[in-house]
Amino acid sequence: MKNNTYGPAGRYRIHKVLGNTNRTGLWAYRLDTPININKTNYHMKCWRWYYSEPNSTLWDVGLPSCPCLKSQAAKDYNFIPEVLPSISTDLIKTLRRLQGNGTTFQSTLPNGYSAGLRCVYDPEGYLISGFRDRYFIYDPDQRGVQDHIGQVYGTLHFSMFDGQEYTFKGLGEFVIVRLSSAKGANVFTLQGQTEKRQLENGYANTTALVRLAAFYQGTLKVEWRISENRKDLLTLVDDKQVEFKKYVVYFSQNGFSLLKLEEKKVAIVYSCGLQVSVGMGEGAILQAVVLIPQTFLYKTLGLLGLWSTSKGDDFTQSNGLVLSFPENILPNEENLYNFGLSWIVPAPESLFVSKQSMEAWKAFKPTFTSALMTAAAPTALQDANLTCSGLIQCIHDYLMSNSSAMGRQTTKLFNDFKQLVTLYGKNSTISSDVSLVGGKVLL
């Protein structure tokens, strides 16, 4: 082809010539040299990464929204204080100080595309910017916190998702909460095991939680239990104890993460936003707080009730029947007892490795609050009332355990929970002038 420029098979007609690939018009050329043959082609690696990434419109799917306030983010286990890479920590902190002394939280778990979320708050605690690891979209419709919270504590009190308070002193294994999917299939269950309380003068006819177990479909079983010496809270994943190393506060698996909040308090956070925190307190008993995302509205059952934004159907039994109470007058503890018993865990569904004694559980007769108040000495009632400032749950636990420390603990748990509900219920807006510039929310 040297002297043939435009003719058949000429140098400008190579598409008509059999190439070195043995195909007409298809030629392959080496773009590197033998000297560079063992060197990494970073340009090619970058393009391979680019084409292997999912569509950018999916990067933020499943990520939680930034809470409006720093105080909310600090209590929301979907977020943890930002973890910076050690190699650039000082530089990042210096750059951020130039923009103001803000506080940054990051999402505890990534979504299915390995993306995360960061939320930045000003010194006064208001959200000033929120960005996902790849990009951020501010949704002006999500101005309020859209989660609901339930609690089980003391011996044995419940704060339901719709705000109803009641006491149920059942003995055995019970469904604390069960969540279902949009199609009605069970996707999560939290079960609790109770035992009779031991006093100096024998067993009292009340119960408290000593074990809790959670299981979300597609993940592993997680259990909290009290140690044999009744001094420590143990956390197990698939019946194997988790040892939290020094300075390591979390343990992650696919779909969930465990966070050691305090020496005797461990929380689990699932990728869907569901959170369960379990603590061990005075008297070697467990307390649990459950926070559920809005996707489970009308999809909760168990001792924490049906979350429907109405208290009228809270006491839905396992057979679907609703224990109604006209004129918003809550049934007494005796009448609520059968509601609680309806949520005994059937043996095939138990998450605990233990022998069940269904007959003994149903035969157990607790001392109801009305009988306790009648039997208590006037001086004991006066002391309990003074210690508890009139809070009935505290008075109950004080008298039942003969311990002022137990009563004060119940009061603290009750008040902490109410503060948490109030905190999450703050309908704080960011600003009507928020705009998105360069991947950040600016005022």
C-alpha positions in Angstrom: 0.0 0.0 0.0 3.1 2.3 0.1 2.5 3.8 -3.3 -1.3 3.2 -3.3 -3.1 6.0 -1.6 -6.6 6.1 -2.8 -6.9 3.0 -4.9 -8.4 -0.4 -3.8 -6.6 -1.7 -0.7 -4.8 1.7 -0.5 -3.7 3.3 2.8 -6.9 5.3 3.0 -9.1 2.2 2.2 -8.0 0.0 5.1 -11.6 -0.8 5.8 -11.6 -2.9 2.7 -8.5 -4.8 3.6 -8.1 -8.0 5.6 -6.7 -6.7 9.0 -4.3 -8.3 11.4 -7.3 -9.7 13.3 -8.2 -11.8 10.2 -11.3 -9.7 9.8 -11.8 -7.2 6.9 -11.3 -3.7 8.1 -10.6 -4.6 11.7 -7.1 -3.8 13.0 -5.6 -4.1 16.5 -2.7 -1.8 17.6 -0.7 -1.9 20.8 -0.8 1.6 22.5 1.9 0.9 25.1 5.5 0.0 24.7 7.3 -3.1 26.0 8.9 -0.9 28.6 5.5 0.0 30.1 3.9 -3.4 29.7 3.9 -4.2 33.4 2.7 -0.8 34.5 -0.9 -0.2 35.7 -3.1 1.6 33.2 -4.9 3.9 35.7 -6.9 5.6 32.9 -8.3 2.2 31.9 -9.0 1.3 35.5 -10.9 4.5 36.0 -13.1 3.8 33.0 -13.8 0.3 34.1 -14.9 1.6 37.5 -17.1 4.2 35.9 -18.9 1.6 33.8 -19.2 -0.8 36.7 -21.0 1.7 38.9 -24.8 1.7 39.2 -26.9 4.5 37.8 -26.3 7.7 39.7 -30.0 8.2 40.3 -29.9 5.1 42.5 -27.0 6.1 44.7 -29.1 7.5 47.6 -31.9 4.9 47.6 -32.5 3.6 51.1 -30.5 6.3 52.9 -32.1 8.1 55.9 -32.8 11.8 55.9 -30.7 14.1 58.1 -32.5 15.0 61.3 -33.3 18.7 61.6 -31.4 19.1 64.9 -28.0 17.9 66.2 -29.7 16.7 69.4 -31.9 14.4 67.3 -29.0 13.0 65.3 -27.1 12.3 68.6 -30.1 10.1 69.8 -30.7 8.5 66.4 -28.7 5.4 66.0 -28.9 5.6 62.3 -26.1 8.1 62.7 -22.8 8.1 64.4 -20.1 10.8 64.8 -18.2 11.2 61.6 -15.2 8.9 61.2 -12.4 10.5 59.3 -9.5 8.7 57.5 -6.5 9.0 59.7 -4.2 10.2 56.9 -6.3 13.3 56.3 -8.0 14.0 59.6 -6.1 17.1 60.5 -6.4 18.6 57.1 -10.2 18.1 57.0 -10.6 19.5 60.4 -8.6 22.6 59.5 -10.6 23.2 56.3 -13.9 22.8 58.2 -12.8 25.3 60.9 -12.5 27.9 58.1 -16.2 27.4 57.4 -17.3 27.4 61.1 -17.2 25.0 64.0 -19.9 22.6 62.9 -20.6 19.0 64.0 -20.8 16.2 61.5 -22.6 12.9 61.7 -22.5 10.1 59.2 -24.9 7.3 58.5 -24.2 4.1 60.5 -24.8 1.8 57.6 -24.3 2.3 53.8 -27.1 1.5 51.5 -27.1 -1.3 48.9 -24.8 0.8 46.6 -22.2 1.5 49.3 -23.2 5.1 49.6 -23.6 7.0 52.9 -24.9 10.2 54.3 -23.3 13.1 56.2 -25.1 15.7 58.1 -23.5 19.0 59.3 -24.8 21.1 62.1 -23.9 24.6 63.2 -22.8 25.4 66.7 -26.4 26.0 67.7 -27.4 22.5 66.6 -29.3 23.3 63.4 -28.8 21.4 60.2 -26.8 23.6 57.8 -25.8 21.0 55.2 -26.4 17.4 54.4 -24.7 15.5 51.7 -24.4 11.9 50.7 -21.0 10.4 50.0 -21.7 10.9 46.3 -24.4 13.6 46.2 -27.2 15.0 48.3 -30.8 15.8 47.5 -32.8 17.9 49.9 -36.5 16.9 50.2 -38.6 19.8 51.4 -41.5 17.5 52.1 -39.5 15.7 54.8 -39.5 18.4 57.5 -40.7 16.4 60.5 -39.4 13.3 62.1 -41.4 10.3 60.8 -40.6 7.6 63.3 -42.5 6.2 66.3 -41.0 4.8 69.5 -42.0 2.1 72.0 -40.5 1.0 75.3 -40.6 -1.9 77.7 -39.0 -1.3 81.2 -39.3 -1.9 84.9 -41.5 -4.7 86.3 -43.1 -4.7 83.7 -44.3 -1.6 82.0 -45.0 -0.8 78.3 -45.1 2.5 76.3 -46.8 1.6 73.1 -46.1 3.1 69.7 -49.2 5.3 69.8 -48.4 6.6 73.3 -50.6 4.2 75.4 -49.1 3.2 78.8 -49.9 -0.1 80.6 -48.5 -2.8 82.8 -48.4 -6.5 82.0 -46.6 -8.9 84.4 -46.7 -12.0 82.3 -44.3 -14.9 82.8 -42.7 -16.6 79.8 -41.6 -15.7 76.2 -43.6 -12.9 74.5 -43.7 -11.1 71.1 -42.6 -7.5 72.0 -43.1 -6.4 68.4 -43.6 -8.1 65.1 -43.3 -6.2 61.8 -44.8 -7.2 58.5 -44.1 -6.3 54.8 -46.4 -4.6 52.4 -47.6 -8.0 51.4 -48.3 -9.1 55.0 -45.3 -11.4 55.5 -43.5 -11.3 58.8 -40.1 -9.6 58.3 -39.0 -8.9 61.9 -39.7 -10.1 65.4 -38.4 -9.0 68.8 -39.1 -11.5 71.5 -38.6 -11.1 75.3 -38.3 -13.7 78.0 -39.4 -12.8 81.6 -38.7 -14.3 85.0 -40.2 -13.8 88.4 -38.4 -11.3 90.5 -36.2 -12.5 93.4 -36.5 -10.5 96.7 -34.8 -11.0 100.0 -38.0 -12.5 101.4 -38.7 -14.8 98.4 -40.3 -14.4 95.0 -42.6 -11.6 94.4 -45.5 -12.1 92.0 -44.2 -9.8 89.3 -41.9 -10.3 86.4 -39.1 -8.5 84.5 -37.2 -9.0 81.2 -34.0 -11.0 81.4 -33.5 -11.9 77.7 -34.4 -10.3 74.4 -33.9 -11.7 70.9 -34.3 -10.0 67.5 -34.4 -11.4 64.0 -34.9 -9.6 60.7 -35.4 -11.7 57.6 -32.2 -12.2 55.6 -29.9 -11.3 58.6 -28.7 -13.1 61.7 -30.3 -13.5 65.1 -29.2 -11.1 67.8 -29.7 -11.7 71.5 -29.2 -9.8 74.7 -29.1 -11.6 78.0 -27.9 -11.2 81.6 -24.7 -12.9 82.6 -24.8 -15.8 85.1 -23.3 -13.6 87.8 -26.1 -11.0 87.0 -23.5 -8.2 86.6 -23.0 -7.9 82.9 -25.1 -7.5 79.7 -24.1 -10.1 77.1 -24.7 -9.7 73.3 -24.8 -12.7 71.0 -25.0 -13.0 67.2 -26.4 -16.4 66.2 -25.8 -17.7 69.7 -22.1 -16.6 69.7 -21.1 -13.9 72.2 -19.8 -10.6 70.6 -16.7 -9.2 72.3 -16.4 -5.5 71.8 -12.8 -4.6 71.6 -11.4 -1.6 73.4 -12.2 1.7 71.5 -14.3 -0.3 69.0 -18.0 0.6 69.6 -19.7 -1.2 66.8 -19.9 -4.6 65.2 -21.2 -4.8 61.6 -22.8 -7.6 59.6 -24.7 -7.5 56.3 -27.8 -5.5 56.9 -27.2 -4.4 60.5 -24.8 -2.9 62.9 -24.4 -3.3 66.7 -23.4 -0.2 68.7 -22.1 -0.3 72.2 -23.6 2.9 73.7 -22.6 2.4 77.3 -21.0 -0.4 79.4 -24.4 -2.0 79.8 -26.3 -0.7 76.8 -26.1 -2.1 73.2 -28.2 -1.1 70.2 -28.8 -2.7 66.9 -29.5 -0.7 63.7 -30.9 -2.3 60.6 -30.4 -0.9 57.0 -34.2 -0.2 56.8 -33.9 2.3 59.7 -35.3 0.0 62.4 -33.5 0.5 65.8 -33.6 -1.5 69.1 -31.5 -0.4 72.1 -31.3 -2.7 75.1 -29.9 -1.7 78.5 -29.4 -3.5 81.8 -30.2 -1.7 85.0 -30.8 -2.0 88.7 -32.0 -5.4 89.8 -30.4 -7.1 86.8 -33.4 -6.5 84.5 -33.5 -5.4 80.9 -35.1 -2.4 79.3 -35.6 -1.9 75.6 -36.5 1.0 73.3 -37.7 0.3 69.8 -37.8 2.9 67.0 -39.6 2.1 63.8 -39.5 4.0 60.5 -42.7 5.2 58.8 -42.7 2.4 56.3 -44.1 0.1 59.1 -47.2 2.2 59.8 -50.1 -0.2 60.3 -47.7 -3.1 60.1 -46.8 -3.6 63.8 -48.2 -6.1 66.3 -47.3 -7.5 69.7 -47.1 -6.1 73.2 -46.1 -2.6 71.9 -49.3 -2.5 69.9 -50.5 -1.7 66.5 -49.1 1.6 65.3 -51.9 3.3 63.5 -51.7 6.9 65.0 -54.9 5.9 67.0 -54.9 4.5 70.5 -58.3 2.8 69.9 -56.8 -0.3 68.2 -53.5 -0.5 70.2 -54.6 -3.7 72.1 -54.9 -6.0 69.0 -54.5 -9.6 70.1 -52.6 -12.3 68.3 -55.9 -13.6 66.9 -56.8 -10.2 65.4 -59.4 -9.3 67.9 -59.2 -5.8 69.4 -59.6 -5.1 73.1 -61.7 -2.0 72.9 -62.3 0.6 75.6 -65.2 3.0 75.2 -64.8 6.7 76.1 -61.0 6.3 76.1 -61.0 4.7 79.5 -58.2 2.2 79.6 -59.2 -1.3 80.9 -57.6 -2.1 84.3 -54.5 -4.3 84.5 -56.6 -7.5 85.2 -58.5 -7.1 82.0 -55.4 -6.4 80.0 -53.7 -9.5 81.3 -55.4 -11.8 78.7 -54.2 -9.4 75.9 -50.7 -9.9 77.0 -51.0 -13.7 77.3 -52.3 -13.8 73.7 -48.7 -12.8 72.6 -47.0 -15.8 74.2 -44.5 -17.1 71.6 -45.5 -20.6 70.3 -42.7 -23.1 70.8 -41.8 -23.5 67.0 -41.4 -19.7 66.7 -39.2 -19.2 69.7 -35.8 -17.4 69.1 -34.5 -18.7 72.5 -32.6 -21.9 73.0 -34.5 -23.0 76.1 -37.2 -25.4 77.2 -40.6 -23.8 77.3 -43.1 -24.4 80.1 -46.3 -23.1 78.6 -48.5 -24.5 81.3 -46.4 -22.9 84.1 -46.5 -19.6 82.3 -50.3 -19.6 82.0 -50.7 -20.8 85.6 -48.7 -17.9 87.0 -50.8 -15.3 88.7 -49.1 -11.9 89.3 -49.9 -9.4 92.0 -51.9 -6.8 90.2 -51.2 -3.1 91.0 -54.6 -2.6 92.7 -53.9 -5.5 95.2 -50.4 -4.2 95.8 -51.6 -0.8 96.7 -54.3 -2.3 99.0 -51.8 -4.5 100.8 -49.0 -2.0 101.2 -48.5 -0.3 104.6 -49.5 3.4 104.7 -45.9 4.4 105.6 -44.5 2.4 102.7 -47.0 4.1 100.3 -46.1 7.5 101.7 -42.3 6.8 101.2 -42.9 5.5 97.7 -45.1 8.4 96.7 -42.5 10.8 98.0 -39.7 9.1 96.1 -41.6 8.8 92.9 -43.4 12.2 92.9 -46.7 10.3 92.2 -45.6 8.3 89.2 -47.5 5.1 89.4 -45.0 2.9 87.6 -42.3 4.0 90.0 -44.5 3.5 93.0 -45.3 0.0 91.7 -41.7 -1.0 91.3 -40.6 0.6 94.6 -43.3 -1.4 96.5 -42.9 -4.6 94.5 -39.1 -4.7 95.0 -38.9 -2.9 98.3 -36.2 -0.8 96.7 -36.1 2.9 96.3 -33.3 2.5 93.8 -35.6 0.4 91.6 -38.2 3.1 91.8 -35.9 5.9 90.9 -34.6 3.9 88.0 -38.1 3.4 86.7 -38.7 7.2 87.0 -35.6 7.9 85.0 -36.4 5.5 82.2 -40.0 6.9 82.1 -38.7 10.5 81.9 -35.9 9.7 79.4 -38.4 8.1 77.1 -40.8 11.0 77.2 -37.9 13.4 76.4 -36.9 11.1 73.5 -40.5 11.2 72.2 -40.6 14.9 72.5 -37.2 15.3 70.8 -38.2 13.1 67.8 -41.6 14.9 67.7 -40.1 18.3 67.2 -41.4 19.5 63.8 -38.4 21.7 63.2 -37.8 23.1 59.8 -34.5 24.0 58.4 -35.3 27.3 56.6 -37.7 28.5 53.9 -34.6 29.8 52.1 -32.7 26.6 51.8 -31.2 26.0 48.4 -28.9 23.3 46.9 -25.5 24.6 45.6 -22.6 22.4 44.8 -23.9 19.4 46.6 -24.6 21.3 49.9 -27.7 22.9 51.5 -27.0 26.6 51.9 -28.9 29.2 53.7 
